[in-house]
Amino acid sequence: MSHRSDGILASGQIAPLAPTGDRLHSGPFAMIECVENIPCNPCVGACPKGAISIEGDMNGTPSVDFGICDGCCLCISACPGLAIFVVDLGSDGDSARVSLPYEYLPLPSVGDVVVTLSREGEVLGSGTVERVLAAKALDRTPIVTLSVPSKDAMDVRHFRAKDATA
């Protein structure tokens, strides 16, 4: 997939944020919602498969080659703008997994039920914490993986504890 720094493919189409067709349900994939055109490219170097690229100089918008991306999550913690997350829609159709950067304390625990939020901060529903990765290698940005209803997976961008106020 080749695109210009403004997110437009060489064909003139807008670069997709998510895969389409069979790839959508064939395993986890990274999604990048980088809204700034600033000198930044740590996500490119963080991807061990070379699935993330920026055409032109590092001021461009990164794109993901979904044919290469395996959803390893290493790009999530590398992004200083917290603009990358990984979605796994699975194959059962009912539940999905969303992995997000999380820079708040205390960290949630596996099994916690949380309130899921959209990019605008609107409540979507609830999710269950499946995994919390907080290794030093993650550059002090833990990654939290939530199990959420499939219908919400492409919209979940953050979460809060069930007992936290809005």
Backbone as JSON Lines, residues from 0, in Angstrom:
{"i":0,"aa":"M","n":[0.85,-1.16,0.0],"ca":[0.0,0.0,0.0],"c":[0.9,1.23,0.0]}
{"i":1,"aa":"S","n":[0.73,2.06,-0.97],"ca":[1.55,3.26,-1.07],"c":[0.65,4.48,-0.97]}
{"i":2,"aa":"H","n":[1.0,5.4,-0.08],"ca":[0.2,6.6,0.03],"c":[1.08,7.81,0.28]}
{"i":3,"aa":"R","n":[0.53,8.96,0.0],"ca":[1.23,10.21,0.24],"c":[1.14,10.54,1.72]}
{"i":4,"aa":"S","n":[1.88,11.56,2.15],"ca":[1.89,11.92,3.56],"c":[0.55,12.45,4.04]}
{"i":5,"aa":"D","n":[-0.36,12.79,3.15],"ca":[-1.67,13.28,3.59],"c":[-2.69,12.15,3.71]}
{"i":6,"aa":"G","n":[-2.24,10.89,3.68],"ca":[-3.13,9.75,3.86],"c":[-3.85,9.33,2.59]}
{"i":7,"aa":"I","n":[-3.46,9.89,1.45],"ca":[-4.1,9.53,0.19],"c":[-3.24,8.48,-0.52]}
{"i":8,"aa":"L","n":[-3.87,7.38,-0.94],"ca":[-3.16,6.34,-1.67],"c":[-2.75,6.86,-3.04]}
{"i":9,"aa":"A","n":[-1.77,6.21,-3.63],"ca":[-1.32,6.59,-4.97],"c":[-2.48,6.56,-5.96]}
{"i":10,"aa":"S","n":[-3.49,5.71,-5.7],"ca":[-4.66,5.62,-6.57],"c":[-5.62,6.79,-6.37]}
{"i":11,"aa":"G","n":[-5.37,7.61,-5.36],"ca":[-6.26,8.73,-5.07],"c":[-7.26,8.44,-3.97]}
{"i":12,"aa":"Q","n":[-7.34,7.17,-3.51],"ca":[-8.26,6.82,-2.44],"c":[-7.64,7.13,-1.08]}
{"i":13,"aa":"I","n":[-8.49,7.29,-0.07],"ca":[-8.01,7.52,1.29],"c":[-7.47,6.21,1.84]}
{"i":14,"aa":"A","n":[-6.29,6.27,2.49],"ca":[-5.69,5.07,3.08],"c":[-6.63,4.52,4.17]}
{"i":15,"aa":"P","n":[-6.9,3.23,4.17],"ca":[-7.81,2.66,5.17],"c":[-7.16,2.61,6.55]}
{"i":16,"aa":"L","n":[-7.96,2.87,7.58],"ca":[-7.48,2.74,8.94],"c":[-7.51,1.28,9.38]}
{"i":17,"aa":"A","n":[-8.41,0.5,8.79],"ca":[-8.57,-0.9,9.17],"c":[-8.59,-1.76,7.9]}
{"i":18,"aa":"P","n":[-8.24,-3.02,8.07],"ca":[-8.27,-3.92,6.91],"c":[-9.71,-4.18,6.47]}
{"i":19,"aa":"T","n":[-9.85,-4.74,5.3],"ca":[-11.16,-5.09,4.78],"c":[-11.19,-6.56,4.41]}
{"i":20,"aa":"G","n":[-12.34,-7.03,4.04],"ca":[-12.48,-8.41,3.57],"c":[-12.11,-9.43,4.64]}
{"i":21,"aa":"D","n":[-11.51,-10.53,4.18],"ca":[-11.16,-11.64,5.07],"c":[-10.17,-11.22,6.15]}
{"i":22,"aa":"R","n":[-9.28,-10.26,5.86],"ca":[-8.25,-9.86,6.83],"c":[-8.86,-9.26,8.09]}
{"i":23,"aa":"L","n":[-10.04,-8.67,7.97],"ca":[-10.7,-8.04,9.11],"c":[-10.93,-9.03,10.25]}
{"i":24,"aa":"H","n":[-11.21,-10.29,9.93],"ca":[-11.52,-11.3,10.95],"c":[-10.47,-12.4,11.04]}
{"i":25,"aa":"S","n":[-9.27,-12.16,10.49],"ca":[-8.26,-13.23,10.49],"c":[-7.1,-12.96,11.45]}
{"i":26,"aa":"G","n":[-7.38,-12.3,12.56],"ca":[-6.35,-12.06,13.57],"c":[-6.2,-10.59,13.87]}
{"i":27,"aa":"P","n":[-5.39,-10.29,14.89],"ca":[-5.24,-8.9,15.33],"c":[-4.52,-8.03,14.31]}
{"i":28,"aa":"F","n":[-4.84,-6.74,14.34],"ca":[-4.2,-5.77,13.45],"c":[-4.1,-4.42,14.16]}
{"i":29,"aa":"A","n":[-3.06,-3.69,13.84],"ca":[-2.86,-2.36,14.41],"c":[-3.69,-1.34,13.64]}
{"i":30,"aa":"M","n":[-4.23,-0.4,14.38],"ca":[-4.92,0.75,13.78],"c":[-4.24,2.0,14.28]}
{"i":31,"aa":"I","n":[-3.99,2.92,13.35],"ca":[-3.31,4.16,13.69],"c":[-4.24,5.33,13.39]}
{"i":32,"aa":"E","n":[-4.5,6.13,14.41],"ca":[-5.33,7.32,14.24],"c":[-4.51,8.55,14.57]}
{"i":33,"aa":"C","n":[-3.43,8.7,13.84],"ca":[-2.51,9.82,14.04],"c":[-3.08,11.03,13.32]}
{"i":34,"aa":"V","n":[-3.41,12.08,14.08],"ca":[-4.04,13.26,13.48],"c":[-3.06,14.41,13.26]}
{"i":35,"aa":"E","n":[-1.84,14.24,13.7],"ca":[-0.83,15.29,13.57],"c":[0.14,14.98,12.45]}
{"i":36,"aa":"N","n":[0.51,15.97,11.68],"ca":[1.59,15.84,10.71],"c":[2.8,16.55,11.28]}
{"i":37,"aa":"I","n":[3.45,15.88,12.23],"ca":[4.62,16.42,12.91],"c":[5.78,15.45,12.73]}
{"i":38,"aa":"P","n":[7.01,15.9,12.95],"ca":[8.14,14.97,12.82],"c":[8.08,13.88,13.89]}
{"i":39,"aa":"C","n":[7.64,12.71,13.5],"ca":[7.48,11.61,14.45],"c":[7.46,10.31,13.66]}
{"i":40,"aa":"N","n":[8.23,9.33,14.1],"ca":[8.19,8.03,13.42],"c":[8.59,6.84,14.3]}
{"i":41,"aa":"P","n":[8.46,6.91,15.62],"ca":[8.86,5.76,16.44],"c":[8.07,4.48,16.12]}
{"i":42,"aa":"C","n":[6.86,4.61,15.63],"ca":[6.07,3.43,15.3],"c":[6.71,2.63,14.17]}
{"i":43,"aa":"V","n":[7.33,3.32,13.23],"ca":[7.98,2.65,12.1],"c":[9.11,1.76,12.6]}
{"i":44,"aa":"G","n":[9.95,2.29,13.48],"ca":[11.07,1.52,14.02],"c":[10.65,0.44,14.99]}
{"i":45,"aa":"A","n":[9.5,0.62,15.63],"ca":[9.04,-0.35,16.64],"c":[8.48,-1.63,16.02]}
{"i":46,"aa":"C","n":[8.05,-1.56,14.77],"ca":[7.42,-2.72,14.15],"c":[8.47,-3.71,13.65]}
{"i":47,"aa":"P","n":[8.54,-4.89,14.27],"ca":[9.55,-5.87,13.86],"c":[9.29,-6.48,12.48]}
{"i":48,"aa":"K","n":[8.08,-6.36,11.98],"ca":[7.72,-6.91,10.67],"c":[7.86,-5.9,9.54]}
{"i":49,"aa":"G","n":[8.04,-4.62,9.89],"ca":[8.1,-3.59,8.86],"c":[6.74,-3.27,8.26]}
{"i":50,"aa":"A","n":[5.67,-3.47,9.03],"ca":[4.31,-3.26,8.53],"c":[3.88,-1.8,8.56]}
{"i":51,"aa":"I","n":[4.6,-0.95,9.31],"ca":[4.23,0.46,9.42],"c":[5.22,1.28,8.61]}
{"i":52,"aa":"S","n":[4.69,2.17,7.81],"ca":[5.55,3.02,7.0],"c":[4.99,4.44,6.94]}
{"i":53,"aa":"I","n":[5.89,5.36,6.61],"ca":[5.5,6.75,6.37],"c":[6.13,7.12,5.04]}
{"i":54,"aa":"E","n":[5.3,7.46,4.08],"ca":[5.83,7.84,2.78],"c":[6.39,9.25,2.87]}
{"i":55,"aa":"G","n":[7.51,9.46,2.25],"ca":[8.14,10.78,2.29],"c":[8.91,10.97,3.57]}
{"i":56,"aa":"D","n":[8.89,12.17,4.1],"ca":[9.62,12.43,5.34],"c":[8.78,12.04,6.56]}
{"i":57,"aa":"M","n":[9.37,12.17,7.74],"ca":[8.68,11.73,8.95],"c":[7.54,12.65,9.38]}
{"i":58,"aa":"N","n":[7.19,13.64,8.59],"ca":[6.05,14.5,8.89],"c":[4.73,13.9,8.39]}
{"i":59,"aa":"G","n":[4.82,12.8,7.64],"ca":[3.63,12.2,7.07],"c":[2.85,11.38,8.08]}
{"i":60,"aa":"T","n":[1.7,10.92,7.64],"ca":[0.84,10.08,8.46],"c":[1.24,8.62,8.24]}
{"i":61,"aa":"P","n":[1.46,7.88,9.32],"ca":[1.84,6.47,9.17],"c":[0.68,5.64,8.63]}
{"i":62,"aa":"S","n":[1.03,4.58,7.92],"ca":[0.02,3.63,7.45],"c":[0.49,2.22,7.78]}
{"i":63,"aa":"V","n":[-0.48,1.31,7.85],"ca":[-0.21,-0.08,8.19],"c":[-0.47,-0.95,6.97]}
{"i":64,"aa":"D","n":[0.48,-1.83,6.67],"ca":[0.27,-2.84,5.65],"c":[-0.36,-4.03,6.37]}
{"i":65,"aa":"F","n":[-1.67,-4.2,6.2],"ca":[-2.4,-5.22,6.94],"c":[-2.05,-6.64,6.49]}
{"i":66,"aa":"G","n":[-1.41,-6.77,5.35],"ca":[-0.94,-8.07,4.91],"c":[0.29,-8.53,5.68]}
{"i":67,"aa":"I","n":[0.98,-7.59,6.31],"ca":[2.2,-7.91,7.07],"c":[1.94,-7.86,8.58]}
{"i":68,"aa":"C","n":[1.13,-6.91,9.04],"ca":[0.89,-6.7,10.48],"c":[0.29,-7.95,11.12]}
{"i":69,"aa":"D","n":[0.88,-8.37,12.24],"ca":[0.35,-9.51,12.98],"c":[-0.23,-9.1,14.33]}
{"i":70,"aa":"G","n":[-0.35,-7.8,14.57],"ca":[-0.97,-7.33,15.8],"c":[-0.15,-7.58,17.05]}
{"i":71,"aa":"C","n":[1.17,-7.51,16.95],"ca":[2.05,-7.83,18.09],"c":[1.98,-6.81,19.22]}
{"i":72,"aa":"C","n":[1.49,-5.62,18.96],"ca":[1.28,-4.55,19.95],"c":[2.53,-3.73,20.27]}
{"i":73,"aa":"L","n":[3.69,-4.02,19.69],"ca":[4.89,-3.26,20.03],"c":[4.8,-1.79,19.62]}
{"i":74,"aa":"C","n":[4.04,-1.49,18.6],"ca":[3.88,-0.1,18.15],"c":[3.06,0.74,19.11]}
{"i":75,"aa":"I","n":[2.19,0.11,19.89],"ca":[1.31,0.85,20.79],"c":[2.1,1.7,21.77]}
{"i":76,"aa":"S","n":[3.01,1.09,22.48],"ca":[3.76,1.82,23.5],"c":[4.83,2.73,22.91]}
{"i":77,"aa":"A","n":[5.19,2.53,21.65],"ca":[6.2,3.37,21.01],"c":[5.64,4.73,20.6]}
{"i":78,"aa":"C","n":[4.33,4.83,20.47],"ca":[3.7,6.05,19.97],"c":[3.54,7.09,21.09]}
{"i":79,"aa":"P","n":[4.27,8.22,21.01],"ca":[4.14,9.23,22.05],"c":[2.79,9.93,22.04]}
{"i":80,"aa":"G","n":[2.04,9.82,20.95],"ca":[0.73,10.46,20.85],"c":[-0.42,9.56,21.25]}
{"i":81,"aa":"L","n":[-0.11,8.34,21.72],"ca":[-1.13,7.36,22.13],"c":[-2.18,7.16,21.03]}
{"i":82,"aa":"A","n":[-1.73,7.11,19.78],"ca":[-2.62,7.07,18.64],"c":[-2.72,5.7,17.98]}
{"i":83,"aa":"I","n":[-2.17,4.67,18.62],"ca":[-2.18,3.33,18.02],"c":[-2.84,2.36,18.99]}
{"i":84,"aa":"F","n":[-3.67,1.5,18.46],"ca":[-4.27,0.43,19.24],"c":[-4.4,-0.78,18.34]}
{"i":85,"aa":"V","n":[-4.62,-1.94,18.94],"ca":[-4.72,-3.18,18.18],"c":[-6.09,-3.79,18.42]}
{"i":86,"aa":"V","n":[-6.73,-4.22,17.35],"ca":[-8.06,-4.83,17.41],"c":[-7.97,-6.26,16.92]}
{"i":87,"aa":"D","n":[-8.66,-7.16,17.61],"ca":[-8.78,-8.55,17.18],"c":[-10.27,-8.88,17.22]}
{"i":88,"aa":"L","n":[-10.9,-8.88,16.06],"ca":[-12.34,-9.13,15.99],"c":[-12.69,-10.59,16.19]}
{"i":89,"aa":"G","n":[-11.69,-11.45,16.14],"ca":[-11.92,-12.87,16.36],"c":[-12.85,-13.45,15.31]}
{"i":90,"aa":"S","n":[-13.29,-14.65,15.57],"ca":[-14.13,-15.33,14.58],"c":[-15.49,-15.72,15.14]}
{"i":91,"aa":"D","n":[-15.72,-15.51,16.46],"ca":[-17.0,-15.94,17.04],"c":[-18.13,-14.94,16.8]}
{"i":92,"aa":"G","n":[-17.77,-13.7,16.46],"ca":[-18.79,-12.7,16.17],"c":[-19.38,-12.0,17.36]}
{"i":93,"aa":"D","n":[-19.21,-12.55,18.57],"ca":[-19.8,-11.94,19.76],"c":[-18.84,-11.02,20.51]}
{"i":94,"aa":"S","n":[-17.61,-11.48,20.69],"ca":[-16.66,-10.67,21.46],"c":[-15.4,-10.42,20.65]}
{"i":95,"aa":"A","n":[-14.72,-9.34,21.03],"ca":[-13.49,-8.95,20.36],"c":[-12.52,-8.48,21.43]}
{"i":96,"aa":"R","n":[-11.27,-8.28,21.04],"ca":[-10.26,-7.77,21.95],"c":[-9.69,-6.47,21.39]}
{"i":97,"aa":"V","n":[-9.51,-5.51,22.28],"ca":[-8.92,-4.22,21.91],"c":[-7.76,-3.97,22.87]}
{"i":98,"aa":"S","n":[-6.57,-3.72,22.33],"ca":[-5.39,-3.41,23.15],"c":[-5.1,-1.92,23.02]}
{"i":99,"aa":"L","n":[-4.97,-1.26,24.17],"ca":[-4.85,0.2,24.22],"c":[-3.67,0.62,25.08]}
{"i":100,"aa":"P","n":[-3.07,1.78,24.78],"ca":[-2.07,2.33,25.7],"c":[-2.8,2.87,26.92]}
{"i":101,"aa":"Y","n":[-2.17,2.75,28.09],"ca":[-2.83,3.22,29.31],"c":[-1.77,3.8,30.23]}
{"i":102,"aa":"E","n":[-1.82,5.1,30.46],"ca":[-0.78,5.79,31.24],"c":[-1.28,6.34,32.57]}
{"i":103,"aa":"Y","n":[-2.25,5.66,33.17],"ca":[-2.79,6.12,34.45],"c":[-2.48,5.1,35.53]}
{"i":104,"aa":"L","n":[-2.49,5.55,36.77],"ca":[-2.34,4.67,37.92],"c":[-3.58,4.83,38.79]}
{"i":105,"aa":"P","n":[-4.0,3.78,39.42],"ca":[-3.43,2.44,39.36],"c":[-3.81,1.73,38.07]}
{"i":106,"aa":"L","n":[-2.96,0.79,37.69],"ca":[-3.28,-0.04,36.53],"c":[-4.45,-0.94,36.89]}
{"i":107,"aa":"P","n":[-5.29,-1.26,35.92],"ca":[-6.36,-2.22,36.2],"c":[-5.78,-3.62,36.38]}
{"i":108,"aa":"S","n":[-6.59,-4.5,36.88],"ca":[-6.18,-5.89,37.07],"c":[-6.96,-6.78,36.12]}
{"i":109,"aa":"V","n":[-6.35,-7.9,35.75],"ca":[-7.04,-8.88,34.92],"c":[-8.34,-9.27,35.62]}
{"i":110,"aa":"G","n":[-9.41,-9.27,34.86],"ca":[-10.73,-9.61,35.4],"c":[-11.58,-8.41,35.76]}
{"i":111,"aa":"D","n":[-10.97,-7.23,35.88],"ca":[-11.75,-6.02,36.18],"c":[-12.75,-5.75,35.07]}
{"i":112,"aa":"V","n":[-13.94,-5.35,35.45],"ca":[-14.95,-4.92,34.48],"c":[-14.88,-3.4,34.45]}
{"i":113,"aa":"V","n":[-14.73,-2.85,33.24],"ca":[-14.53,-1.41,33.08],"c":[-15.59,-0.83,32.14]}
{"i":114,"aa":"V","n":[-15.72,0.5,32.17],"ca":[-16.6,1.22,31.27],"c":[-15.79,1.58,30.03]}
{"i":115,"aa":"T","n":[-16.26,1.19,28.86],"ca":[-15.54,1.51,27.63],"c":[-16.04,2.84,27.07]}
{"i":116,"aa":"L","n":[-15.08,3.58,26.48],"ca":[-15.36,4.92,25.98],"c":[-14.96,5.07,24.52]}
{"i":117,"aa":"S","n":[-15.68,5.92,23.81],"ca":[-15.35,6.23,22.42],"c":[-14.24,7.27,22.38]}
{"i":118,"aa":"R","n":[-13.79,7.63,21.18],"ca":[-12.76,8.66,21.04],"c":[-13.25,10.01,21.53]}
{"i":119,"aa":"E","n":[-14.58,10.21,21.58],"ca":[-15.14,11.47,22.09],"c":[-15.41,11.39,23.58]}
{"i":120,"aa":"G","n":[-15.13,10.25,24.21],"ca":[-15.35,10.09,25.65],"c":[-16.75,9.62,26.0]}
{"i":121,"aa":"E","n":[-17.54,9.27,25.0],"ca":[-18.9,8.78,25.26],"c":[-18.85,7.32,25.71]}
{"i":122,"aa":"V","n":[-19.74,6.98,26.64],"ca":[-19.81,5.6,27.14],"c":[-20.36,4.7,26.05]}
{"i":123,"aa":"L","n":[-19.64,3.62,25.78],"ca":[-20.08,2.62,24.8],"c":[-20.72,1.42,25.47]}
{"i":124,"aa":"G","n":[-20.2,1.04,26.61],"ca":[-20.69,-0.14,27.32],"c":[-19.66,-0.58,28.33]}
{"i":125,"aa":"S","n":[-19.46,-1.88,28.41],"ca":[-18.47,-2.38,29.37],"c":[-17.56,-3.38,28.68]}
{"i":126,"aa":"G","n":[-16.43,-3.61,29.33],"ca":[-15.45,-4.56,28.86],"c":[-14.77,-5.2,30.05]}
{"i":127,"aa":"T","n":[-14.06,-6.27,29.8],"ca":[-13.33,-6.97,30.86],"c":[-11.85,-6.95,30.53]}
{"i":128,"aa":"V","n":[-11.03,-6.61,31.52],"ca":[-9.58,-6.58,31.32],"c":[-9.09,-8.02,31.19]}
{"i":129,"aa":"E","n":[-8.46,-8.32,30.05],"ca":[-7.91,-9.66,29.79],"c":[-6.42,-9.74,30.04]}
{"i":130,"aa":"R","n":[-5.71,-8.62,29.82],"ca":[-4.25,-8.64,29.94],"c":[-3.76,-7.24,30.25]}
{"i":131,"aa":"V","n":[-2.71,-7.16,31.07],"ca":[-2.03,-5.9,31.36],"c":[-0.54,-6.13,31.17]}
{"i":132,"aa":"L","n":[0.05,-5.45,30.18],"ca":[1.48,-5.55,29.93],"c":[2.13,-4.26,30.4]}
{"i":133,"aa":"A","n":[3.05,-4.37,31.34],"ca":[3.69,-3.17,31.89],"c":[5.2,-3.37,32.01]}
{"i":134,"aa":"A","n":[5.81,-3.93,30.99],"ca":[7.25,-4.21,31.01],"c":[8.06,-2.95,30.72]}
{"i":135,"aa":"K","n":[9.28,-2.9,31.24],"ca":[10.18,-1.77,30.96],"c":[10.41,-1.59,29.46]}
{"i":136,"aa":"A","n":[10.41,-2.68,28.73],"ca":[10.64,-2.62,27.29],"c":[9.53,-1.86,26.57]}
{"i":137,"aa":"L","n":[8.42,-1.64,27.24],"ca":[7.3,-0.92,26.64],"c":[7.41,0.59,26.84]}
{"i":138,"aa":"D","n":[8.59,1.05,27.22],"ca":[8.86,2.48,27.35],"c":[7.9,3.17,28.33]}
{"i":139,"aa":"R","n":[7.6,2.48,29.41],"ca":[6.76,3.03,30.48],"c":[5.33,3.35,30.04]}
{"i":140,"aa":"T","n":[4.88,2.76,28.94],"ca":[3.48,2.89,28.53],"c":[2.86,1.5,28.55]}
{"i":141,"aa":"P","n":[2.14,1.17,29.62],"ca":[1.5,-0.14,29.68],"c":[0.45,-0.3,28.58]}
{"i":142,"aa":"I","n":[0.2,-1.55,28.24],"ca":[-0.81,-1.9,27.26],"c":[-1.85,-2.75,27.96]}
{"i":143,"aa":"V","n":[-3.11,-2.32,27.85],"ca":[-4.21,-3.04,28.47],"c":[-5.08,-3.61,27.35]}
{"i":144,"aa":"T","n":[-5.36,-4.91,27.45],"ca":[-6.22,-5.58,26.47],"c":[-7.57,-5.85,27.12]}
{"i":145,"aa":"L","n":[-8.63,-5.38,26.45],"ca":[-10.0,-5.54,26.92],"c":[-10.75,-6.52,26.03]}
{"i":146,"aa":"S","n":[-11.63,-7.3,26.63],"ca":[-12.61,-8.07,25.88],"c":[-13.86,-7.21,25.85]}
{"i":147,"aa":"V","n":[-14.35,-6.95,24.64],"ca":[-15.51,-6.07,24.47],"c":[-16.49,-6.72,23.49]}
{"i":148,"aa":"P","n":[-17.75,-6.26,23.47],"ca":[-18.66,-6.76,22.44],"c":[-18.13,-6.39,21.05]}
{"i":149,"aa":"S","n":[-18.24,-7.29,20.11],"ca":[-17.72,-7.05,18.75],"c":[-18.25,-5.77,18.15]}
{"i":150,"aa":"K","n":[-19.49,-5.43,18.44],"ca":[-20.09,-4.22,17.87],"c":[-19.38,-2.95,18.31]}
{"i":151,"aa":"D","n":[-18.65,-2.99,19.42],"ca":[-17.96,-1.81,19.95],"c":[-16.47,-1.78,19.61]}
{"i":152,"aa":"A","n":[-15.93,-2.88,19.13],"ca":[-14.48,-3.03,18.99],"c":[-13.81,-1.94,18.17]}
{"i":153,"aa":"M","n":[-14.44,-1.48,17.11],"ca":[-13.81,-0.49,16.25],"c":[-13.97,0.93,16.79]}
{"i":154,"aa":"D","n":[-14.71,1.08,17.89],"ca":[-14.95,2.41,18.46],"c":[-14.31,2.62,19.83]}
{"i":155,"aa":"V","n":[-13.95,1.55,20.55],"ca":[-13.35,1.69,21.88],"c":[-11.97,2.34,21.76]}
{"i":156,"aa":"R","n":[-11.76,3.44,22.47],"ca":[-10.48,4.14,22.45],"c":[-9.91,4.38,23.85]}
{"i":157,"aa":"H","n":[-10.72,4.14,24.87],"ca":[-10.26,4.32,26.24],"c":[-11.26,3.62,27.16]}
{"i":158,"aa":"F","n":[-10.97,3.64,28.44],"ca":[-11.87,3.04,29.42],"c":[-11.63,3.69,30.77]}
{"i":159,"aa":"R","n":[-12.57,3.46,31.67],"ca":[-12.41,3.91,33.05],"c":[-12.99,2.85,33.98]}
{"i":160,"aa":"A","n":[-12.57,2.91,35.22],"ca":[-13.07,1.96,36.21],"c":[-14.58,2.13,36.36]}
{"i":161,"aa":"K","n":[-15.27,1.05,36.66],"ca":[-16.74,1.09,36.82],"c":[-17.16,2.08,37.91]}
{"i":162,"aa":"D","n":[-16.37,2.2,38.97],"ca":[-16.78,3.06,40.07],"c":[-16.26,4.5,39.95]}
{"i":163,"aa":"A","n":[-15.55,4.8,38.86],"ca":[-15.04,6.17,38.66],"c":[-16.18,7.06,38.17]}
{"i":164,"aa":"T","n":[-16.09,8.33,38.5],"ca":[-17.12,9.26,38.04],"c":[-16.82,9.7,36.63]}
{"i":165,"aa":"A","n":[-17.83,10.12,35.93],"ca":[-17.69,10.51,34.52],"c":[-16.9,11.78,34.34]}
